[in-house]
Amino acid sequence: GNGNGNGNGNGSGNDNSNEIGAYPFSQEAFRSIHQIDLVPTISVLLGLPIPYANLGGAVPALLPPLYHRTNFDARIQNNPRGSSTSDQSGNDFELVEAPFAATTLALNAAQVWNYLSTYSSTANKLPPDALADLAEILQKATAKFNDALSFSRPQGDPKNFSNPADVGESNFDSTEYREACSLYKYFLSQATDLGKKVWTRFDTVGMSIGIGLLVVSVIFAIPSLFKNKATSCNSKPLLSAKFKPKKLERKQNLVEGLLLFIFLLFQCILLTFSNSYIVSEESIAMFMISTLCAVSTVFRYLATTMHGRSNVRSLSTAALPMIIMFCSRLDSLFVSGHGMDPIIRKFWAHSPYFFLPSLAILAVMRYGYMRIGQKRRLCEYTQGRFHMLSDMTTIGLLGKSWVEKRSVDLTRHGYKSSMAALILSAAGLMISARQLRRHVVKQNLVGNKQSKDDRPGKTIGLPLQQQDAQVLYKTTIVILKILLLIVTITGSSAAPSSVFLLIQAWALLQLMFEDSPRKMHTPMLAAIWRLVIRHTFFATGHTCSFEKVQFSAAFVATDTFHFYFSGSSLFLNTFGWDIVGIFLLSAVCKAAKRPQVYTWVCFYQLLETTTSCISVTLMRRHLFVWAIFAPRFVFSCVFLVICNVFYLQSIIIRHPLIAPKDSTIMK
């Protein structure tokens, strides 16, 4: 079977695993052939050019014989080794196989040599000695083939033949052709061996060192998970006996601990070894979100009722995890077609009746957030208005672009509107990021001196001091700019997905700042954060596979591929949702003074990357190693890098050495 680690299944590492039975074709000629040899053989049989990157050799026994009509009585004297037969009319003709097979192998060898020489000169230089040996073998085979061709040409001037059929007569020598065939087959086998040595070679020492470093990182990360427990805006403990009965607390610890153990074992370890997991990643993430949110809601409801808070507001706050679950479910059910052109009228999300209301909701959310910032004095009046108008204009340009892309008029492709939206979002992102950096540096220079506007209280509906609320507000402005960039390059389906994501972010923000008997355990909250981010990645049409990369993101604002612009668009389209989620998580953890949530999220990702590295090492001979296991490891590494980058960013941006030399800030 596929992927068996022992036996003769595909990907087992056994030499026979790369061969298939060929009994239906020619049981007497051979028992099996290599899989890579099917490509040139089938191409020749169909009359198609052999693929450029082929490394296999055509199988002569599978090629049809070439029937050559000839005067047998005259030819049998010149070529007594030839074989003959008769057609239904009794006419004699000779069975000529060697010239056709030799020609096929010559074309095959030329294609393989062209590929190897081009690869060696442009991509990765192959061993010079091996290439020289191959060139010598190919030269000998070509010389032998030319000798066979010259020997079998008709004698004399074709103009002197009275019978046109006589032109086809030749002094055919099958020995010359068979020798050429043998040399060409030897060349192809040596080329295949060279390819296997170069492209199927695994650095087991380096892989072992990488696995060892990751395992050591996991071991050293475990103690950091249990430091700085239960620090928040207030000083109340995480699970206070005053608010929560001991019996309920023990049950909650037991159930949540069991669920988290299953989550760690299943999602971060076992699934990395599965080759069928890639088709069910979104469903598995959705199931885990539903389970964790439902269990958390039950215990939050019990804690609320036992504490004597049975009013509508308390009960609705206890149901915050259910909001997260329902948003993920609605996103999976009703939003599809991500990364596809809106002109495709197959998906609901591509209809103006769907994406225009979604854009309107985004605009209302953005305006409301600006009003909150001005009311709470979290930003300057001019800055708040500028960023709000900039984002509103971007949303309007997006709607115009998507409407134009749905037009049957090919001249209305929406490129100008999309490019304007990208430029406006990118400019706003740079401006807001610079303003955030200057504000954080200014806050560090001021120090811990508390002003009259820095009193603890309810800011943006959260128990935050004024300075912390300002940093969080400016950070979310930067995140909104990134989100608009992602929506622009992803397409109309991203508008409703971003609405659901913002609602989930609001619910998670409330859970982070809770300081009551309903306060969620840090590992549980970190697991929900991570699953929400990962489910958004899957729900927007992405998978941990290179073949599902949404290449249309490179052509949102242009019909020409530009390396840097298109590459940046593809990266942001693929990993932008993780960037937004992790960036928001790092900012919220700092504001809520719950850094352990971020530490747990990084630990989950580190554990997944470690097991992915182990799985791709163990499955390196698997048939799907380059289709499933290697891409998953690459994506996991990128996710881990994103986590570490924002962790370092939160440290570097507050470092006093990066303070700008600005007199106004220093004053």
C-alpha positions in Angstrom: 0.0 0.0 0.0 1.0 3.7 -0.3 3.4 4.8 2.3 4.2 1.5 3.9 7.4 1.8 5.9 8.2 -1.9 5.3 7.4 -4.3 2.5 7.3 -3.3 -1.1 4.7 -0.5 -1.0 5.1 2.9 -2.6 7.5 5.0 -0.6 8.9 2.1 1.4 12.5 2.8 0.5 12.8 -0.6 -1.2 14.0 -0.6 -4.9 10.9 -2.5 -5.8 8.7 0.3 -4.4 9.5 2.4 -7.5 8.4 -0.3 -9.9 5.0 -1.5 -11.1 4.0 -4.7 -12.7 3.6 -4.7 -16.5 2.2 -8.2 -17.1 -0.7 -6.9 -19.2 1.7 -5.5 -21.7 4.5 -8.0 -22.2 4.8 -10.7 -19.7 7.6 -12.5 -21.5 9.8 -9.4 -22.1 10.0 -8.2 -18.6 8.4 -8.5 -15.2 8.3 -4.8 -14.1 9.3 -1.3 -15.1 10.2 1.9 -13.2 7.5 4.4 -12.7 9.6 7.2 -14.1 9.9 5.3 -17.4 6.2 5.5 -18.0 6.4 9.2 -18.7 8.6 9.1 -21.9 7.0 5.9 -23.0 3.4 7.2 -22.8 4.5 10.5 -24.4 6.0 8.6 -27.4 2.9 6.4 -27.7 0.6 9.5 -27.8 2.8 11.3 -30.2 3.6 14.1 -27.7 6.9 15.7 -26.8 8.7 14.2 -23.8 8.3 16.5 -20.8 11.3 18.8 -20.2 12.0 17.6 -16.6 11.7 13.9 -17.3 14.5 11.6 -16.1 13.0 8.3 -17.2 13.9 6.2 -20.2 11.4 4.9 -22.8 10.7 1.2 -22.6 11.4 -0.4 -26.1 9.3 -3.4 -25.4 6.2 -1.3 -25.0 6.7 0.6 -28.2 4.7 -0.6 -31.3 6.7 -2.3 -34.0 7.4 -0.4 -37.2 6.2 -2.3 -40.3 8.4 -1.5 -43.3 7.3 -2.8 -46.7 10.2 -4.1 -48.8 11.2 -6.5 -51.6 11.9 -9.4 -49.3 13.8 -11.5 -51.9 16.3 -8.8 -52.6 16.6 -7.7 -48.9 17.0 -11.1 -47.5 20.3 -11.5 -49.2 21.7 -8.2 -47.8 20.2 -8.7 -44.3 19.8 -12.4 -43.5 19.2 -11.6 -39.8 15.9 -9.7 -40.6 12.5 -11.2 -39.9 9.5 -11.0 -42.3 5.9 -11.7 -42.4 3.0 -11.2 -44.8 -0.2 -9.2 -44.7 -3.6 -10.4 -45.6 -2.9 -9.8 -49.3 0.1 -12.1 -49.2 2.6 -9.2 -49.7 5.9 -9.6 -47.9 7.1 -6.9 -45.4 9.9 -6.8 -42.8 9.4 -6.2 -39.1 11.7 -3.3 -38.3 11.9 -2.6 -34.5 15.4 -1.4 -33.9 15.4 1.8 -35.9 12.2 3.1 -34.3 13.4 2.2 -30.8 16.8 3.7 -31.4 15.2 7.0 -32.7 13.0 7.1 -29.6 15.9 6.6 -27.2 18.0 9.1 -29.0 15.3 11.8 -28.6 14.8 10.7 -25.0 18.6 10.9 -24.3 18.7 14.4 -25.9 15.9 15.6 -23.7 17.5 14.2 -20.5 20.9 15.7 -21.4 19.3 19.1 -22.2 17.5 19.1 -18.8 20.6 18.1 -16.8 22.9 20.5 -18.5 20.5 23.4 -18.1 19.8 22.5 -14.5 23.6 22.4 -13.8 24.3 25.7 -15.4 21.3 27.7 -14.0 20.1 26.1 -10.7 22.5 23.8 -8.9 25.8 22.7 -10.4 26.0 18.9 -10.8 29.3 17.0 -10.2 31.6 17.8 -13.2 33.0 14.3 -13.4 29.6 12.7 -13.6 28.5 15.1 -16.3 31.7 14.4 -18.3 31.1 10.7 -18.1 27.5 11.2 -19.3 28.6 13.3 -22.1 31.1 10.7 -23.2 28.5 7.9 -23.2 26.0 10.1 -25.1 28.7 10.9 -27.7 29.5 7.3 -28.3 25.8 6.4 -28.6 25.2 9.3 -31.0 28.2 8.2 -33.1 26.9 4.6 -33.3 23.4 5.8 -34.2 24.8 8.0 -37.0 26.8 5.1 -38.4 23.6 3.0 -38.4 21.7 5.7 -40.2 24.4 6.2 -42.8 24.6 2.4 -43.4 20.9 2.1 -43.9 20.5 4.9 -46.4 19.5 4.0 -50.0 22.5 3.4 -52.3 22.8 5.8 -55.3 20.8 8.8 -56.4 17.1 8.6 -55.6 16.4 10.3 -59.0 17.7 7.2 -60.8 15.1 4.9 -59.1 12.4 4.0 -61.6 10.1 2.6 -58.9 9.3 5.0 -56.0 9.0 2.0 -53.7 12.7 1.2 -54.3 13.6 4.5 -52.5 12.6 2.9 -49.2 14.9 0.0 -49.7 18.1 0.1 -47.7 20.9 -2.0 -46.4 19.4 -2.3 -42.9 21.8 -3.7 -40.2 19.9 -4.4 -36.9 23.2 -4.9 -35.0 24.3 -1.2 -35.4 20.9 0.0 -34.2 20.9 -2.4 -31.2 24.3 -1.3 -30.1 23.1 2.3 -30.3 20.0 1.4 -28.3 22.2 -0.3 -25.6 24.4 2.8 -25.3 21.4 5.1 -25.1 19.8 2.9 -22.4 23.1 2.9 -20.5 23.2 6.7 -20.7 19.6 7.0 -19.4 20.3 4.7 -16.5 23.4 6.6 -15.5 21.5 9.9 -15.8 18.7 8.5 -13.6 21.3 7.3 -11.0 22.9 10.8 -11.0 19.5 12.4 -10.4 18.7 10.0 -7.5 22.1 10.8 -5.9 21.6 14.5 -6.2 17.8 15.0 -5.6 17.0 12.1 -3.3 19.9 12.6 -1.0 19.0 13.4 2.6 21.4 15.0 5.0 20.6 12.7 7.9 23.2 14.3 10.1 21.7 17.8 9.6 18.2 16.5 10.1 19.3 14.8 13.4 20.9 18.0 14.6 17.7 20.0 13.7 15.5 17.5 15.6 17.8 17.7 18.5 17.8 21.5 18.7 14.0 21.5 18.5 13.6 18.9 21.2 16.0 20.9 23.4 13.9 24.0 22.7 10.8 22.2 23.8 12.4 21.0 27.0 13.7 24.4 27.9 10.3 26.0 27.0 8.4 23.9 29.5 9.6 25.7 32.7 8.7 29.1 31.2 5.1 28.0 30.9 4.6 28.1 34.6 6.2 31.4 35.4 4.4 34.7 36.3 1.1 33.0 37.1 -2.1 34.9 37.2 -0.9 38.4 36.6 -3.5 40.6 35.3 -4.8 44.2 35.5 -6.2 43.5 39.0 -4.5 41.4 41.6 -7.1 38.8 42.1 -5.9 35.2 41.7 -6.8 33.1 38.7 -9.1 30.6 40.5 -10.0 32.1 43.8 -11.9 29.9 46.3 -13.8 33.0 47.3 -15.5 33.1 44.0 -15.4 29.5 42.8 -16.3 26.4 44.9 -13.5 23.9 45.2 -15.5 21.0 43.8 -16.3 22.9 40.6 -12.8 24.1 40.4 -11.5 20.5 40.6 -13.9 19.3 37.9 -13.0 22.2 35.6 -9.3 21.5 36.1 -9.8 17.8 35.3 -12.0 18.2 32.2 -10.0 21.1 30.7 -6.7 19.3 31.5 -7.9 16.2 29.7 -9.1 18.2 26.7 -5.8 20.1 26.4 -3.9 16.8 26.7 -5.9 15.4 23.8 -5.4 18.6 21.9 -1.6 18.5 22.3 -1.4 14.8 21.5 -3.7 14.8 18.5 -3.4 18.2 16.8 0.3 19.0 17.6 1.8 15.5 17.5 -0.2 12.6 15.9 -1.7 14.5 13.0 1.7 15.6 11.7 2.3 11.9 10.8 -0.9 11.5 8.8 -1.0 11.8 5.0 -4.8 12.1 5.0 -4.9 14.9 7.6 -4.4 17.5 4.9 -7.9 17.1 3.4 -9.6 17.4 6.8 -7.5 20.1 8.6 -10.3 22.6 8.6 -12.9 20.2 9.9 -10.6 19.0 12.7 -9.8 22.6 13.8 -13.5 23.4 13.8 -14.3 20.3 15.9 -11.6 21.3 18.5 -12.9 24.9 18.6 -16.4 23.7 19.2 -15.4 21.2 21.9 -13.2 23.7 23.9 -15.7 26.5 23.6 -18.6 24.4 24.6 -16.9 23.0 27.7 -15.6 26.4 28.6 -19.1 27.9 28.3 -20.6 25.3 30.6 -18.1 25.9 33.4 -18.4 29.7 32.9 -22.2 29.4 33.2 -22.0 27.2 36.4 -19.5 29.7 37.9 -21.7 32.6 37.1 -24.9 31.0 38.7 -23.0 29.8 41.8 -21.7 33.2 42.4 -25.2 34.6 42.3 -24.9 36.5 39.0 -28.0 35.4 37.1 -28.7 38.7 35.2 -28.8 38.8 31.5 -25.5 40.6 31.1 -23.6 38.1 33.2 -25.1 35.2 31.4 -24.4 36.7 28.0 -20.8 37.3 29.0 -20.5 33.7 30.1 -21.4 32.7 26.5 -18.5 34.6 24.9 -16.8 31.3 23.8 -20.0 30.3 21.9 -19.7 33.5 19.8 -16.2 32.4 18.8 -17.5 29.0 17.8 -20.5 30.2 15.8 -18.3 32.7 13.9 -15.9 30.0 12.9 -18.8 27.8 11.9 -20.6 30.5 9.8 -17.3 31.3 8.1 -16.8 27.7 7.1 -20.4 27.2 5.9 -21.2 30.4 4.0 -17.9 31.9 2.8 -16.0 30.3 0.0 -14.2 31.2 -3.2 -11.2 32.8 -1.5 -8.4 33.8 -3.9 -10.6 33.5 -7.0 -11.6 36.3 -9.4 -15.1 37.8 -8.6 -16.0 37.3 -12.3 -16.6 33.6 -11.3 -20.3 33.6 -10.4 -20.2 30.3 -8.6 -19.8 31.5 -5.0 -22.2 33.5 -2.8 -19.3 35.7 -1.5 -18.6 36.9 -5.0 -22.0 38.5 -5.3 -22.4 42.2 -4.7 -25.4 41.4 -2.5 -23.0 39.6 -0.2 -19.6 41.4 -0.3 -21.0 45.0 -0.4 -22.9 44.6 3.0 -19.8 43.0 4.4 -17.8 46.0 3.4 -20.5 48.3 4.8 -20.2 46.4 8.2 -16.4 46.9 8.1 -16.9 50.6 7.5 -19.3 50.9 10.4 -16.9 49.0 12.7 -14.1 51.3 11.6 -16.1 54.4 12.2 -17.3 53.2 15.6 -13.7 52.4 16.6 -12.6 55.8 15.7 -15.4 57.4 17.8 -14.3 55.3 20.8 -10.7 56.4 20.4 -11.7 60.0 20.3 -14.1 59.8 23.2 -11.5 58.0 25.4 -8.7 60.4 24.2 -6.7 57.4 22.9 -5.6 59.3 19.8 -5.3 62.8 18.5 -8.3 64.2 16.7 -6.4 64.7 13.4 -4.7 61.3 13.4 -7.9 59.5 14.2 -9.8 61.3 11.4 -7.0 60.7 8.9 -6.8 57.0 9.5 -10.5 56.6 9.5 -11.0 58.4 6.2 -8.1 56.5 4.7 -9.6 53.2 5.6 -13.1 54.2 4.4 -11.6 55.2 1.1 -9.8 51.9 0.8 -13.1 50.0 1.5 -14.9 52.1 -1.1 -12.2 51.4 -3.7 -12.4 47.7 -2.9 -16.2 47.7 -3.5 -15.7 49.5 -6.8 -12.9 47.1 -7.9 -14.9 44.0 -7.2 -18.0 45.3 -9.0 -15.8 46.1 -12.0 -14.2 42.6 -11.9 -17.7 41.0 -12.1 -18.5 43.0 -15.3 -18.7 41.1 -18.6 -16.9 44.1 -20.1 -13.3 42.9 -20.2 -12.0 46.5 -20.2 -13.4 47.0 -16.7 -10.9 44.8 -14.9 -10.8 46.8 -11.7 -6.9 47.0 -11.7 -6.8 50.7 -11.1 -9.1 50.6 -8.1 -7.3 47.6 -6.6 -3.9 49.3 -7.1 -5.2 52.5 -5.5 -6.5 50.5 -2.5 -3.2 48.7 -2.1 -1.2 52.0 -2.2 -3.5 53.7 0.2 -3.4 50.8 2.7 0.4 50.4 2.4 0.9 54.1 3.0 -1.5 54.1 5.9 0.3 51.1 7.4 3.7 52.8 7.3 2.3 56.0 8.8 0.4 54.2 11.6 3.4 51.9 12.4 5.7 54.9 12.7 3.2 56.7 15.0 3.0 53.6 17.1 6.7 53.3 17.4 7.1 56.9 18.4 4.4 56.7 21.0 5.9 53.6 22.6 9.4 55.2 22.6 7.9 58.3 24.2 6.1 56.2 26.8 9.4 54.5 27.6 11.2 57.8 27.9 8.6 59.2 30.3 9.0 56.1 32.5 6.6 55.0 35.1 5.5 58.5 36.1 1.7 58.4 36.3 -0.1 61.5 35.0 -3.6 62.5 35.8 -4.8 60.9 32.6 -3.2 57.6 33.5 -5.5 56.5 36.2 -6.8 52.9 36.2 -10.3 52.6 35.0 -12.6 51.4 32.3 -11.0 52.4 29.0 -12.5 51.0 25.8 -14.7 49.0 28.1 -11.6 47.3 29.6 -9.7 47.7 32.9 -6.7 49.5 31.4 -4.6 52.5 32.3 -4.6 55.3 29.8 -1.1 54.7 28.5 -1.7 51.0 28.0 -5.0 51.7 26.3 -3.4 54.2 23.9 -0.7 51.6 22.9 -3.4 48.9 22.3 -5.5 51.3 20.3 -2.7 52.4 18.0 -1.6 48.8 17.6 -5.0 47.7 16.5 -5.0 50.6 14.0 -1.8 49.0 12.5 -3.5 45.6 12.5 -6.6 47.0 10.7 -4.3 48.3 8.0 -2.8 44.9 7.5 -6.2 43.3 7.4 -7.3 45.7 4.7 -4.2 44.8 2.6 -5.1 41.1 3.0 -8.7 41.7 2.0 -7.5 43.6 -1.1 -5.2 40.8 -2.4 -7.5 37.9 -1.4 -10.7 39.1 -3.0 -14.3 39.6 -2.2 -14.6 36.5 -0.1 -12.2 38.0 2.4 -14.7 40.7 3.4 -17.2 38.5 5.3 -14.3 36.4 6.7 -12.7 39.6 8.1 -16.0 40.6 9.7 -16.2 37.2 11.5 -12.5 37.5 12.5 -13.1 40.9 14.0 -16.0 39.6 16.0 -13.9 36.7 17.3 -11.1 39.1 18.2 -13.5 41.2 20.2 -14.7 38.1 22.1 -11.2 36.9 22.8 -10.2 40.4 23.9 -13.0 40.3 26.5 -11.9 36.9 27.7 -8.3 38.1 28.1 -9.3 40.9 30.4 -11.8 39.0 32.5 -10.9 38.9 36.2 -13.8 37.1 37.9 -14.8 33.6 38.7 -15.3 33.0 35.0 -11.7 33.7 34.2 -10.4 31.1 31.7 -7.2 29.1 32.3 -4.2 30.3 30.4 -3.5 27.0 28.5 -7.2 26.8 27.5 -7.3 30.4 26.3 -4.1 30.0 24.4 -5.5 26.8 22.7 -8.6 28.7 21.6 -6.5 31.6 20.3 -4.3 29.3 18.3 -7.2 27.3 16.9 -9.1 30.4 15.8 -6.0 31.7 13.9 -5.4 28.3 12.3 -9.1 27.8 11.4 -9.1 31.2 9.7 -6.1 30.1 7.7 -8.0 27.0 6.5 -11.4 28.7 6.1 -9.9 31.2 3.7 -9.1 28.5 1.2 -5.5 27.8 2.3 -3.8 24.5 3.2 -0.3 23.4 4.1 0.4 22.5 0.5 2.2 24.4 -2.2 -0.3 23.4 -4.9 -3.1 25.3 -3.1 -1.3 28.6 -3.0 -3.7 31.2 -4.3 -1.6 32.5 -7.2 -4.3 34.8 -8.3 -3.3 37.1 -5.5 -0.3 38.1 -7.6 -2.6 39.5 -10.3 -5.1 41.5 -8.3 -4.0 44.9 -9.5 -2.1 43.9 -12.6 -2.0 41.3 -15.3 1.8 41.2 -15.3 3.9 39.2 -12.8 6.4 41.4 -11.0 8.7 39.4 -8.8 8.8 41.5 -5.6 5.3 42.9 -5.7 3.7 39.6 -6.7 5.8 37.6 -4.2 4.9 40.0 -1.4 1.2 39.6 -2.3 1.4 35.9 -2.3 3.1 35.8 1.0 0.6 38.2 2.6 -2.3 36.3 1.1 -1.0 33.0 2.5 0.3 34.0 5.9 -1.4 37.3 6.5 -4.2 35.9 8.6 -1.6 34.4 11.0 0.3 37.7 11.0 -2.9 39.5 12.0 -3.8 37.0 14.7 -0.4 36.7 16.3 0.2 40.5 16.2 -3.1 41.1 17.9 -2.4 38.4 20.5 1.0 39.8 21.4 -0.5 43.3 21.8 -3.4 42.1 23.9 -1.2 39.9 26.1 1.0 42.9 26.9 -2.0 45.2 27.7 -3.7 42.5 29.8 -0.5 41.6 31.5 -1.0 38.0 30.6 2.2 37.1 28.7 1.8 33.4 29.5 -1.0 33.1 27.0 1.4 34.1 24.2 4.1 31.8 25.7 1.6 28.9 25.5 0.7 29.7 21.9 4.4 29.7 21.0 4.8 26.4 22.8 2.0 24.8 20.9 3.6 25.9 17.6 7.1 24.9 18.7 5.7 21.4 19.5 4.0 21.1 16.2 7.1 22.2 14.3 9.2 19.7 16.2 6.9 16.7 15.5 6.6 17.9 11.8 10.4 17.8 11.6 10.5 14.3 13.0 7.7 13.1 10.7 9.3 14.5 7.5 12.5 12.8 8.6 10.9 9.4 9.2 8.7 9.7 6.0 11.5 10.9 3.7 11.0 7.8 1.5 7.2 8.2 1.5 5.5 8.6 -1.9 3.9 11.9 -0.7 6.9 13.3 1.1 7.2 16.3 -1.3 3.4 16.7 -1.6 2.4 16.5 2.1 5.1 16.1 4.7 7.7 18.5 3.4 5.2 21.4 2.7 3.6 20.9 6.1 7.0 21.2 7.8 7.8 24.4 5.7 4.4 26.0 6.7 4.9 25.0 10.3 8.4 26.6 10.3 6.9 29.9 8.8 4.2 29.9 11.5 6.9 29.5 14.2 8.9 32.3 12.7 5.9 34.6 12.8 5.4 33.8 16.5 9.0 34.5 17.3 9.2 37.7 15.2 6.3 39.3 17.1 7.8 38.2 20.4 11.1 39.9 19.5 9.2 42.9 18.1 7.5 43.4 21.4 10.9 43.5 23.1 12.8 45.6 20.5 10.2 48.3 20.0 10.4 49.2 23.7 14.2 49.2 23.8 15.6 52.6 24.7 18.4 52.3 22.1 15.9 52.6 19.2 14.5 55.9 20.5 14.5 58.4 17.6 16.6 61.6 18.0 13.6 63.8 18.0 13.7 66.9 20.3 9.9 67.0 20.6 9.8 63.4 21.9 12.7 64.0 24.3 11.0 67.1 25.7 
